Amino acid sequence: MSDTQKLLKEGLSDAVGFVGGALAGYWVARWLGFDLFTEGYDSNSITGIVAVGLGGGLGLQLARRWRAANVSKD
C-alpha cells in the first residue's frame, strides 16, 4: 500500500469515526432531553455540546483503534 493510500485510509477513518461519534453523542443527548441548539448558553445547551464533543472524541479513538488492529492485515 502506497503512502498516499495509507494517508487516505487514515484521514477517512478519522473523519468517519469523529462524525459518527459526534452524531451518536448528539442523538444520545437528545434522547436524554438535552438540546445543544437551545437559545443561549444554559445548562441544557452546554450539556448537549459536551455530549457531542465527547462522542466525537470517542468515535475518533475507536477509529484509530480499529485502524491499529487492522495494520497487520494490510
Order of alpha helices (4+ residues) and beta strands (2+ residues): alpha-alpha
